[in-house]
Amino acid sequence: MSAETSHQEPAARRVVVTGVGVVSPLGDSPRDLHAALTEGASGFRAVTLFDTDGLGARHAGEVADFAPESYLGRVNLRPVDRTARLVIVAAHLAFEESGWTRELREEHDVGLVLGTMFGSVHTISSFDRRALVAGPSYAKPFDFANSVINAAAGQTAIWHALRGINSTVAGGTTAGLQALAYAAEVIRTGRADAVLAGGADELCFESLYGFHQTGQLCSEGDGGAGHAVPFDARRDGMVLGEGAGLLMLEEAGSALERGAPILGEIRGHGNCYDCSRGTGESAVDAVERAVALALGDAGVSAGEIGAVSAAGNGSVLGDRHEALGLAAALGGRADLPVTAVKSMLGETLGASGAFGTIALLESLRSGVLPGIRGLEEPEEGLGLEGLSPRAREIETRLGLIDAVGLDGNVCALVIERIDSEELSAQLSGGA
């Protein structure tokens, strides 16, 4: 054996998805969410969580009537805020689907990588406001514990007895997809066998007020949210949303060994940064490079990608730059189906990349890709001809998700449809 051969890196381990947990404005299971998306349902409704008088934005993608007790039983949830509750419930659902019982979690090092933009900005603001107005001695201790951005990940690990890696990715609206990429890399390199990953953010007065003040929300008509339609020529901003989406990622061999359901595989990922933060043409290049890196990491060509779950949220500049970047990276294929689930869920910030991944994974498994709700006049010159308001049938194993941040971060992820029988045959050398 030559010196060169003896120092070769070991082959990267394969990463599969064995379960999904989702709490969204359109359902609390991946199947229900996908069904609502393919029907073109809207998750936008008048906000009930807080008073919107004076905000100019009265509608959002709120998880209405969210009751953690209906999933977790009669438990003490006082120490945790809304963000943590969303994550704890999504984790509970993911563990149920993947077969990770509490007994198994107490015996193995299961990790958690959570992406979020704010954590709970409401908790942070409430703690600071009370301390400033009433004095430090009147600030609630419970609020202080949740005023750090990694509080939800820590609380979830405590709640579900997770002994493995515990990380929080604060990558803005790309955080959820970055968390999936990071968790997959941890498994591929042998540092973990099982990691729950995804993203979450809550809807609160502070976040809605902030986005309203920066002019990033769409106009609202008498009937509710206006033209928050990704890639539509009439778009004028986004609708804010909330939720949590988590995917159970595992090393392929160990997942098969424990008889876990195999839902799909994370094939590759890529990350880039746009120094103009979405204001210049470099934003197009950043999307193109992130997608190219993801394709290279996955070992597939642009022509093999059969469906795209785009990050479009109704932003005038953001959607245009993303579309041009995707078209450049994927060869401008006129037949490439593209969906944008934020047309129905809203901009769910840290949860958005996870929601996009869950929706595309279900699309690959069912053979039906959701349309883009409300799309009537696609902007000319975007290079994406596969935009449609209607759901359509797809025949492909490979799909791509991208996330384009408000701060310059860009991430892309390649996933593949695969089941236990196929995976077993491949690992045993039978295919």
N, C-alpha and C positions, 0 to 999 in steps of 0.2 A: 504494500500500500504506500503510495506517495505521500510526502509531507503535506502536499496541498489537499489530498483526499482526506487525510486523517484529521485535518482541522476544519472540515466543512461543518457548517451549522446544522443541527438536527432539523428535520422537517417540521414546519409549523403544525401544531395540533389543530384539528378542525373544531369549529364552534357551532353548535346547533341550538335552536330554540325549542324548549320543551313545555313552555307554558306562558300564558299571557294574563295579565291583570289590568283592567281598565275601568276608570270611573270618568265618564264624559258627559257632555250635555245631551248625547244621543244614545246612551246605553251603558250598561256595566258588564258587558261581555264582548269579546271580539266579534262574535257572530252577530249579535244584536247591533253593534256599532256598524259593521259592514253592511248589514241589511238596510239600516237607515240611510247610510251614505249612498247606496246604489238606488234607493228610492228617491233620492234628492231631497230628503227631509232637512229641515232647518233646525239648528240648535239654538237659534237666537230668540230671546224672549225679554220681556220687560224685567229689569233687575228687581229682585225682591230682598236681596241681602242687606241693602242699605238705601238710604234716600239719595236719589239722583238729581234732586232739584238744583238747578243752576249749573249742572255739568254739561248740558248740551247733548250728552250721550245717555240715553235711557235704556238701551237694549244691549245685551251681551250674551255670550255663550255660557250661561250659568248652569251649574249642575243643580237643578231644582230639587228641593225636598231631600237633600242629601242627609241620610241618617246612618251613621257608622254602626249604630247598635243593631241595625237589621242584618248586618254581616257578621259582627263580632260578638253579639250577645250583650247582656247587661254587664258593662264594664265601666271602669272609671276613666273617662277621657278628659277630665279637667286639666291634667298637666300638658295636653297637646292642643295645638291650634288647628285651624282649618287645613292648612297645607299638610301638616303631619298626618291629620286624619285621612286626607285623600290618599296619601302614600301608604299608610298602614293598611287601608282597605284594599288598594290595588295590589299590594304585596300578598295579602291574605288570598285574594282571588288567583294570583299567579301561582302561589304555592299549592293551592287546591288543584289547579289544572295540571300542574307538573308532577304531582305526587310527593312533594317535599313536606312530609308530616313534621310536626314539632319534634317528635322523637328523632327523626332523621337529621333535622337541623341541629339538634343538640349533640349529635354524634359526629357531624361533619362541619368543615369550615365553609359555610355558605356566606358569600359576600354581598355587598350592595354598593352600586355606583349610581348616584342620583344626580340628574341634571336639573338645575333651576335657575331662573333669572333673578328672583327676589327672595327665595325662601318665603317668609311671611312678612312682607313689608308693612302689613297692618299691625302685626304684633310689635314690630320694631318701632313703628310710629306711635303706637299706643303707650308703650313703655316710656319712650322719650317725652311724649307730651305730658303724661301724668307726672313724671319726675320734674319737669320744668315748671308746670303750673301749680301742682300741689306740694312739691318738694320730694326729695329722694326717698324719704321714709314712707311715702305713700305709693311708691312704685310697686307693682305686684311682682313677687319673686317668680311666679310661674311665667310671667311675660319675659323676665330677664333670661330664663333658661332657653326660651325660644327666639331670642333676639339675634342669634348668630345664624349665618346662612346654612350651616350644616346641621341645624337642629333637627330637621325632619328626617334626615338620614340616620342620625344617632338615635332618635326616638323610635324609629321603625326597627332598627337593629335590636334595641332593648326589648321592644314589644314582641318580636318574632324570634328571639334567641339566635341572632346571626353572629357567628364568631369569626367570620372571615373579613376580608378587606372592607373598609367602610370609607367611601370617598364621595365628595360633593363636587360636581363640575359646575362652575358659575360662568357659563358661556352664553348668557343672554338667550335669544330665541333658538340658538343652535345647541343649547346645553343638553337636551334630551338625546339628540343624535350623537353628540360627542361622548356622552356617557355610555351609549351602546358600543361605540367604537373603542373606547378605553377599556371597557369590561371585556370585550372580545379579544383585545390585545393581551390583557392579563391572562386569559385562558390559553391563548395561542402560544404564549411564551412559557407556559408551565408553572406560573405563579399561583394559579387557582384552577379548580375543576368546575366550580359552580358559582355564578355571580348573577344576582338579580340586578337589572339595569333598565334605565329609562328616565323619565322626567316628570316634573309636576310644578304647577303654580296655581295659586288661588286667585279668585276675583275678589277685589276689595275696593273700597272707596279711594284709597291712596293710589293704586295703580291706574284705575279708570281716570281719576283726576289728572294724574301725571301725563298720560297719553293724550288726554283731551287738551291739556295746556300746550303740548308740543305740536298739536295740529295733525297727529297721525291717524286719528279716527275718522271714519267716513261720516258724511253728512247723514242726517236722519230725516225721513219724510214722515207724513202723518201715520203711515202704516208701520213704522218701525225703522230698523236699520236700512240704510240706503244702499249705495252702490259699492259694497265691499265684495266685488266680484273679481277674483284673480284673472289677470290677463284680458279683461274686458276693456274696451276703449273708453267706457264711461266711468271706470273705477275712480274713486277719490279718497281712498283710505281703508282702514281695516276696522273690524269689530273685535273687541277684546273677548277672550274666552278663558276657561279654566279647566282643570282636571288633572288626572294622573294616569300615566301609562307605563307599565313595567313588563319586561320580557325576561323570562328565566333562561339564561344562557349557560350551556354546559359543554364540557369536552365531550366530543362525539362518542368515544369508546366507553367512557364511564356512564354516559346517559343510556346507551344501549344495554350495558351490563345491569343497570338497575331497572330495566324495562320501562323507561320513560317514554311518553309519546313524543315523536319527532315531528315538529311542525314546519321546520325550515332550517336554513343554514346561513350564517353571516359569512359572506365570501371575502369581503374586502372593504376598506374605507380610505378616505383621503380628507385632509384638512388644509385650508389655506386662509390667508388673511388679506383683506383689501384695505390698504392704507388710506384710501379716500373715504372709508366707512359708508360706502354706498352712494357717494355723491359724484363719482367720476367714472370714466370708462374702464378704469382698472377693476371695477366691480365685476364686469363681464369676464375679464381674464381670470379673476379669482375663482369664479364658478367653474369655468372651463378647466382650470388646473386641478381643482378639488375633485371633479368628476374623473379626469384623466388619472389622477393618483389612485382613486378608488378602483377604477377598471384595472389598472396595472397591478394593484395589490391583490385583486380577485383573480387575475390571470385570464380575463375575458376581454373580448373586443367590444367596441361600441355597438357593432351590428348584432351582438347576441342579446343586448338588453331589449326586452319586449314590452316593458311598461315603466312609467315614471310616476312617482308620487312627489309632486313639486311643492315648494315652500310658499308659493304665491299667496298673498294675503289681502291684495287690493291696493297695495302701495304703488303709486304711479311710477316712480323711478325703480323701486326694488323689483317689481314684477318684470319690468322691461329688461333690466340687467340680467336677472336670473334666466329669463327665456332665451336671450341672446347667447348667454354662456352655455346653457344646456344644448342649444342648437349647434353651437360650434363644437362642443365636446362629443356629441352623439351623431354628428354627420348630417344634421338637418334633414333627417328622414321624415318624409311627409306622412308615413303611415304609423309613426310611433305614438301609441296612446299615452296621454298625459292627464293625470287627475290632480286636483288641488283641494284637499279636504277642508282647508280653512274657509272655503266658501260656505261650509255648513257648520263647522265647529268654532270658527273664529280663530284669532291669533292667541293660541293657548301658551305662548311663551316657552318655558322650559319643557312643557309636555308635548309641544307640537311635533318635534322630531320622532318621538315615540309613537304618537298617534298616526303620523304618516307611515311609519314602519309597520305598525299593526294593521292598518288599512290595506297596505300593499301586500303584506303576507297573506291576509285573508283573500285578497283578490287573486293572487297566484294559486292559492289552494282551491278556490271556487271557480276560477276561470271568468270572473266578472269584475271589471274595473269601474268604480264609480265615475260619474261625470262631474262637471264643475257647475254647481247650482247657480242659476241666474245668468249664465254666459249666453249673450245674444249677439254681441258685436266684438269678436276677438280683435285686439289691436293689430293693425297691419304691420308687417315687417318684423315680427317677432321670431320667425324661423321655426315656430312650432305649429305644424299644421294638424297635429293629432289632438287638438283641443275640442271638447264637445260637452254640451250640457247634459247629455244622456249617458247612462251606463252602457258599457259595451262588452262583448265577449272578447277574451284574450286567450291566446294559446302560446304560453311561454313559461319557462322555468325561472328566468332571471329578471329581476327588477332592480330599479335604482331609486333611492330616496335622497333628496338633498335638503339642506337647511341653510338659509341665508340670513345672517344676523343683522340686527340694527346697528351693530358696533363694528362691522367689518369681518367677523368670523364667518367662515363658510365650511360646511362639512358635507360629505357625500358617503353613502353606504350602499353596497351591493348585497342583495339577498337572493337566495335560491329556494325554490320549492323542492322538498325532499321528504320522504317518509322513512319509517324504521326499516322496512324491507329493503329499500334501495340502499340506504346507508349501510346496513349490515352486509349486503353483497359487496359494496365498494370497499369496505374496511377489510373484508376477508379475501379480497382479490378476485371476487367473482364477477366484477364489472369494472 
